[in-house]
Structures are given as C-alpha cells and as structure tokens.
C-alpha cells in the first residue's frame, strides 16, 4: 500500500507554481478522487491564491484580515 503522505507531497509538488485545478491534478496523477485533496493541501501548507488561482506555499500568501486573505503579492496590489 502506498503511503498517503507521499501522495499528498506528490500532489503539492505537482500543483506548486501552476494554476492547475485540484480535480485535474488528481485525475492526472491517478489519485483517489474521494479524498478531500484541497483540505490535504491546506494541511500540507499549499494554497491557491484567491485572486489568480496560482498554487504556492501558504506562507507566501498574504493573510492580513478576513477581507484580504489568501492573495499573492501581485493580486493584493
């Protein structure tokens, strides 16, 4: 049996720096579609910018307040 954490890392590496959708990435990597992969990415520390949709590490996104949270540097301006 393949370790789930290895699959989470594989998905995170696949998504980082792209604007790919979770659904498309899960399908491409042939991962279990019944797992909440978006939640797994948040737990891993990978988020999609709410402005442009590009995936990056959570720490790279701006989390100031409830209104301006989860945006990259370019989108917050």
HUZIUR-V53125 format. One record per residue. RES is the residue in three letters. PHI is phi in whole degrees, -180 to 180 (none if undefined). Layout:
RES PHI
RES PHI
//
This chain:
UNK none
UNK -84
UNK -64
UNK -62
UNK -63
UNK -68
UNK -70
UNK -62
UNK -65
UNK -61
UNK -66
UNK -61
UNK -66
UNK -66
UNK -79
UNK -55
UNK 78
UNK -125
UNK -114
UNK -66
UNK -85
UNK -58
UNK -57
UNK -64
UNK -67
UNK -62
UNK -66
UNK -62
UNK -85
UNK 56
UNK -93
UNK -66
UNK -71
UNK -83
UNK -85
UNK -78
UNK -69
UNK -63
UNK -64
UNK -62
UNK -67
UNK -62
UNK -64
UNK -72
UNK 101
UNK -121
UNK -134
UNK -97
UNK -61
UNK -73
UNK -93
UNK -101
UNK 86
UNK -80
UNK -87
UNK -155
UNK -65
UNK -55
UNK -66
UNK -86
UNK -94
UNK -86
UNK -126
UNK -87
UNK -150
UNK -66
UNK -78
UNK -112
UNK -125
UNK 83
UNK -114
UNK -76
UNK -56
UNK -69
UNK -81
UNK -73
UNK -73
//
